[in-house]
Structure formats: C-alpha cells, structure tokens
Amino acid sequence: MTMTVTTVKILCQWLLSLLYRLWLTESVDVPDEVGAYGLAELAARSGLPARTIRFYQSADVLPRPDRRGRSAVYREHHLERLRLIAELQDRGLTLSAIRQLLGRRASPGMSVGDWLGLDETLRGPWSEDRPKVVDEDELADVLGNRPPGLRSKLERSCYLERQPDGSWLVRSPALLDLALQLQDAGIDVELTGQATDLLRRRLARAVDDLIVLFAGRSATGFTGWASTDELATSLRALRPIAREAAGIILAHEVERGLQGLLQAGPTAVRRRPQRSNTRRRR
C-alpha cells in the first residue's frame, strides 16, 4: 500500500504524541541526584527513626520533602536541619523553642554556635563553685576537730549528701566553707542552711525576672541595635558586675532591715515556727 506524504506526516505526529504521553504517564528510571535521599536513607544517615522525621515535619521544625511522583525526596538541607535539631535538643531546648528559633532565622546549614549567637557566652559559668565528691578522709579533713554531730547537721541542712558508694557529695564547696566559718563564730549550720534556702528561693525568682527583662532587649541589644559580638561583649562585662551588684544590694537591704529592727525595738522580734528540713527539701 502506497502512503502519501500527508499520511506519513500524520503518522509521525501520532507516534510523537504517543511517546510524549508515555513519558508523562509511565514510571521512568531517573538517575539519583547528588544529595537527594529517600526517607529510609535519610533515617539511616541521621540516625533517627522514620516516624521521628515525620513527626518533626508535623511539628514544623523540618521542611516538607520534595516530591518525585509518589516518592518523597529529601535533600542535604533536610539532613543538616535534623543535625541542628539534635544539637539544640542536647542544649536543652524543647521542640516549641526550636520551632520559634527556626521561624525567626531559617538557615539549615547554620551551626548551633552560629544559631544561638551567644551560645558559649550564655553557657559560661557565673561562678567557679561546682559540686564536688569527697571520700571519708577528705571530708574529715574539711571538718577538722569540730564537735561531733556536725556531719549529721550538715547532711540535714543539705550541705552534704551521702552517696551509695559511701562517698559524700558537696553541692557547694564555697557555701560549705562559709557555713563552717559561721559555725565557728557561733551560728548553727542548721540556721545557715535555712537562710541559704530562703535566699536561694527569693533570688531564683528575682533572676527569672531579670532574665525576662534582659532577654526582651536581646534582639536589639541591651542599649540599641547590636551585633552578636557586641552582645557577647556586653554579657561578659555584665557577669562580674552583676555579682558585685547583687552583693551591694544585699548589703543595703541587710542594713535597711537591721535599722528597722533597731527602730522598732525588742518587741519587733517575733518567734515564728520553723519549717522542718524534711518539708524544705522536697
């Protein structure tokens, strides 16, 4: 059968159209892209279960994947984001806090130090006083020739905590040293323990309020717009000044309280029931 030129053209157009439709509808093998992962590979690379990755997506801390047909395609920035989330969680941040940070500054490749900006400065110690574990001989050296029964009082007042292996945890060596100095001056360690607990509770509330006050200004610096380095410099300067200021304010308040007591006379002193150490330690 002889085909005309027109028929041949029509047939070619039909074949091209058919091939085009097949390309659109049939599953075609596509070479893997560099840095493109399926869910299983992303889970293996990140060390997280697939359900955790899906949960992070639903919690809006991990971007949704691209799609290739019915398959999800994750890329390198998803893996970097998962690593960032893990680091932030190691620093104690909740998913809610992480979501807020990610919402303010989306940069998947940013390290934790860059992300928090002031990370190392914020985590730096404000005191060299750290808990210490001592054995029986070391504790005996600390207590020296002081009266018997002092160790039990120190334990009840939370200066000491006996460990299962027989050693002793000293939560604050500096406060223990001060308590022993006051004991030598005639002020019982149980009284100083109650005073320490009172100060800690009141100061904890004040510190929480101060953190809110300063954090509210951190986005623009303490005195206006500031870079991360400038904020870090401000915090480093604040650390020793804050400790000195706290001591000065405490001294002023002690003076005020004592002056008020002197003006009111002996009748102003009232005995109040002391809370038991058991209740205080809960």
C-alpha positions, 0 to 999 in steps of 0.5 A, a space after each residue: 500500500 502506497 502512503 502519501 506524504 500527508 499520511 506519513 506526516 500524520 503518522 509521525 505526529 501520532 507516534 510523537 504524541 504517543 511517546 510524549 504521553 508515555 513519558 508523562 504517564 509511565 514510571 521512568 528510571 531517573 538517575 539519583 541526584 547528588 544529595 537527594 535521599 529517600 526517607 529510609 536513607 535519610 533515617 539511616 544517615 541521621 540516625 533517627 527513626 522514620 516516624 521521628 522525621 515525620 513527626 518533626 515535619 508535623 511539628 514544623 521544625 523540618 521542611 516538607 520533602 520534595 516530591 518525585 511522583 509518589 516518592 518523597 525526596 529529601 535533600 542535604 538541607 533536610 539532613 543538616 536541619 535534623 543535625 541542628 535539631 539534635 544539637 539544640 535538643 542536647 542544649 536543652 531546648 524543647 521542640 516549641 523553642 526550636 520551632 520559634 528559633 527556626 521561624 525567626 532565622 531559617 538557615 539549615 546549614 547554620 551551626 548551633 554556635 552560629 544559631 544561638 549567637 551567644 551560645 558559649 557566652 550564655 553557657 559560661 559559668 557565673 561562678 567557679 563553685 561546682 559540686 564536688 565528691 569527697 571520700 571519708 578522709 577528705 571530708 574529715 579533713 574539711 571538718 577538722 576537730 569540730 564537735 561531733 554531730 556536725 556531719 549529721 547537721 550538715 547532711 540535714 541542712 543539705 550541705 552534704 549528701 551521702 552517696 551509695 558508694 559511701 562517698 559524700 557529695 558537696 553541692 557547694 564547696 564555697 557555701 560549705 566553707 562559709 557555713 563552717 566559718 559561721 559555725 565557728 563564730 557561733 551560728 548553727 549550720 542548721 540556721 545557715 542552711 535555712 537562710 541559704 534556702 530562703 535566699 536561694 528561693 527569693 533570688 531564683 525568682 528575682 533572676 527569672 525576672 531579670 532574665 525576662 527583662 534582659 532577654 526582651 532587649 536581646 534582639 536589639 541589644 541591651 542599649 540599641 541595635 547590636 551585633 552578636 559580638 557586641 552582645 557577647 561583649 556586653 554579657 561578659 562585662 555584665 557577669 562580674 558586675 552583676 555579682 558585685 551588684 547583687 552583693 551591694 544590694 544585699 548589703 543595703 537591704 541587710 542594713 535597711 532591715 537591721 535599722 528597722 529592727 533597731 527602730 522598732 525595738 525588742 518587741 519587733 522580734 517575733 518567734 515564728 515556727 520553723 519549717 522542718 528540713 524534711 518539708 524544705 527539701 522536697 
